[in-house]
Amino acid sequence: MSGAERTSPRVLIADDHAMIREGLRMILERQGIEVVGEAADGAAAEGNARALRPDVVLMDLRMPGTDGIAATRRIVVEGTAAVLALTSFDEDELVFAAIRAGAAGFLLKTTEAAPLAEAVRRVAAGEGVLDPRVTRRALAALADAVTDPASTVAAPTPPALEALTERERQVLAGLAEGGSNARIAAALGISVPTVKTHVSSILVKLGAESRTHAVAMLRPVGGAAPPPVG
C-alpha cells in the first residue's frame, strides 16, 4: 500500500466524556490524522457520520442513550463509515455485540498514540484491526459460551470452514494473526488485490459481516483454527 493511500483519513470521535474526546483528538491530529467531528452519544454519532462522511468512526461502546453497539450497526448498514471500536478489559459482551454489528476492529482504550493512528489508517484502508489482548479474551469467552448453555454471551454461528479453499484458509489464518493485506500477500507470495479477493470470498462463504466477524467465528468450530500462514 502506498503512502498516498494511507494519508490523512478523516475521523469522527464518539465518546460521552469530553476530556477523552479532546485527548483522542490531540493524539490523532499529532499523528497527522484529520478529526472532522465529535459525538457525545450514539445518536449524535449516527447523525454526524451521515453529515460528515468520515472514513472511520472511533466508537466508544458504552454511552448513554443510543449506545455504541446500536450506532455501529446503523452506521455500517448505511455505509457511512467504517467503525473502530474502543473497549475496556471488562467489556467482552460488548465486543461480541459490536462484531455482530459489523465493527471493523477493536482497540483497548489504553492503546498508545502510534498504534492508535496506525489502526485508524488500516481501518480507513478497508482492513480489520484486532488488539491481540482483546482477541485472546474474546475468543476464550466465545469458547465458554459454546460449552456453557447458561452463558449470556451469544456466540456467532459456527462457520462451514470446509467450504473454504486451502488458500482461503491461509488468508483467514493471516487475518486471525492480525496481518494486514500487504503482510498476508507477502507471506503467501500473492498480490494484495488477490488477498482482497480471497477476503471477500471468505466473508461470503462464512456469512460474516466483516473481517473481524470472520476471525471471531473461528474458535467455536471445535476450537480449531486454519493452518498458519506460510
N, C-alpha and C positions, 0 to 999 in steps of 0.2 A: 504493500500500500504506500503510495507516495505521500510526502509531507503535505502537499497541497490538499490531499483528500482528508487529512487529519487536522486541518487548521480551523480554529475558531468555531466549534459547534455552539449553537445557540441553546441556552439552558433556562428552564423555569424551575425555581426552587419552591417546593411546597413543604412547609413545616409550621406548626402552630406556635412556635416560640420565635419571637422577633430576633432575639440575640443569636439563635442558631442560624436563622436565615442570613443575618448580616455576616456571621462568621463564614458560612459557606460561600457567600458572595465574594468576600475578600479573598478567600483561598482560591476560588476558581478564576477570578479576574487576574490575580497574580500569576496564575498558570497560563494566561493567555486565552481563557475561555470567556465568551460573552454571556453575561446573565441578562436575559431580556425581561424578566419579571419575577414576581414572588406571589405566593398564595399562603394564607393562614389556615385554610381547611380544604377538604376535598372538592367541595362545590366551586370554590374560587379557582382551584387548580384546573378543573374541567373548563370553566369559562375562559380563563386566561390562556389555556392551551389552544382553545378554538380561535381566540382572537390573535394570539401572538405566533402560533405555529412554530414552537421551538423544536429543535432536533431531539432534545431529551428533557423529560421532567424528572428532577431529582426529588423523589417522593418519600416523605415520612409516612410510615404505615399507620401509625396511631395518632389520629387527630380527632377533635370533637366534630359533631355533626356528621357530614359525609366524610367517612374515613378514607385512608389511602388505598384500601383494597377496592372499594366501590369506585373511587375516582380512577384508579388504574384500569379497571375493567372498561369503563366508558371511554377513556382516552384511547385505549388500544382498539376497541371496537370501532370508534370513529376514525382511527388512523391519524389523529392529530399530532402524535409524538410517540417516541419510544419512552418507556418508563424504567428508570434505575432506582430501585427501592433501597431505602436506608433502614436498617434493622438493628435491634439490640440482641444480646445473647439469649434473652428470655422470651423471644417472640417467634418461636418455631411455628406455632399455628398460623401466625400472620404470614410467615414465609410461604407456607403451603397454599394459603388462600391467594397470595399475590402471584404464585406460579400459575395457578388455575386462571387468574385474571389476565395473564399474559405479560407480566413484567419481564423485561429483557435481562435483568440482572439484580444482584443483591450485594450490598456492601455493609459492613458494620459501621456504626456511627463514629467509631474511633479510628477509622481509616485515615492515614496521613495525606498530606496535600498532593504529592506527586502521584501516588496510586489512585487517588480520587479523580484527578484530572485525566489520567490515562484511561480509567474506566469510563468516564463520560465520553471521551473520544471514541473508544471502541464501540460503545452502545450507539453513538451517533453514526458510526460507520456500518451499523447493521449487525454487529457481533453481540454475543452474550458475555456477561461478566458474572462470575461466581466467586465470592470471597471464600477461600478454602475452609476457613473456620465456620462459616455459615453452612457450607456444603456438608461438612462432616456431621454437624449436629442435625441438619435437616434429614440427611439420609438415614442416620441412626434412628431418629424418631419415626420416619416413614416405615422402617422395618418393624418397629414396635407396633405401629398402627396396623400393619398387615397381620401380625400374630396375636394381637390383643383385641378381641371384639368389643371390649368396653372402652377402647380408646376414643377420645373426642377428636382426634386428628383424622381427617378424611384423606386417605391415600389415593393418588391417581390410579386410574385403571391400568393394570399391568400391560405393557406393550407386547405386541407379537414380534419379538426380536427375530424370529425365524424368517420373517418377511424381508429382512434386510439382507443386502448382498454383503459379501466379505468386505468390500471396500467401504460400504456404508457403515459397517460395524467399526472399522478402523477410524473413520471420521468421527463417529459417535464417541468412541473412546477418547479421541483427542479433545472433543468438547467437554467430556467429563473431567479431563485433566486441566480444564481452563484454558486450552490453547486457542489462540486467535486463528483466523482463516489462514493467514500467512504462515504461522508456525506449523499448522497441520499440513499445509501444502508442502512445506519444506521437508517435514518428517516423512511424508508419503511419496515424495518425488512427483507431485502433480501440481497443476496450476491453481491459483486462487479462485478463478471462475469455476473450475471443476469442483473445488471444495464447496463453493456456494451452491452448485447444482446438487451435490450429494446431500447437503444440509436440507435443502428444500424437499428432496425426496424422502429423507428421514422423517421430517415433520409430517408429511402427508401420510406415510405408511404407519406411523405411530399415533396419528391423530393428536399430535402435540401442538400447542398454541405458540410455542417459542422454543428456542434452543435450550433455555433454562428448564422448561417443562419437560423436554425430551430427556435431559440428564436426570431430572428428579424421578423419572419413571423407570430408571434402570434397576434400582435396588429391590423393589418388590418381586422381580422375576427371579425367584429362588435365590436372591442375594447375589446373583451373578452379574458381572459387567462384561462388556465386549472385550475382545483381545486388545492388548496395548498397542499404541501407535508404534510403527517401525517394523 
